[in-house]
Structure formats: structure tokens, C-alpha cells
Amino acid sequence: MVGSYKVITLCGSTRFKDEFMEAQKRLTLEGNIVISVGLFGHSGDNEVWTEGTKEMLDDMHKRKIDMADEIYVINVGGYIGSSTRSEIEYALSTGKAVHYLEESTQ
């Protein structure tokens, strides 16, 4: 399995930290390069909520999408918040494939 690797950026609500970690592990073991979030604001990383930080992180995540071949949406229970919806729309507008943890939402 050495060679060319697909790059996947994880997107979704940071309240699903455990699911992010599990998806990162699984997708990595499947032979992908996985880019994830740097902080989990809804799971205790309170630095996210300091002035200007969330906006910076949202913009940074779109740059992570730019580096990826596709995105993988962590949509536990079908939940997709406004930031994630924006990331999905951005990915689609730049020609990226979009895959979901729970396919029933699309």
C-alpha cells in the first residue's frame, strides 16, 4: 500500500470529538492522509471562544479543505451545523468530493 495517498479533511461539529478520533484512525489505516481540526471547542478547548479565534479557525479549516482531495463529514445523528454546512458548500464549490459518516443525510 506504499505510494499515492488520498488526502481527506474531516469536517463536523467539534462536539463529536470521539467520532473525529475514530474516523481519523480508521481512514488513516485505510491508507489516507487525514487532516483534522486543531481544537475541539464544543468538547472543552475553550481557547476557541477567545476574540477572533473561531473566525481564524473557520478560515484555516477552509485552507485545509483546499489541501484535500475530499472531505469526510462527521454528522452523528445527521447533525450538520452552520459552520459544517459552510465547509460542505465550500468543498463542493471547489470540486471536492464529500462523504458522510452517516449517509442518510444526503
Secondary structure, DSSP 4 states (H G I P E B T S, - for coil): --S--EEEEEEE-GGGHHHHHHHHHHHHHTTEEEE--S--GGGT-GGGGSTTHHHHHHHHHHHHHHH-SEEEEE-GGG---HHHHHHHHHHHHTT-EEEESSGGG-
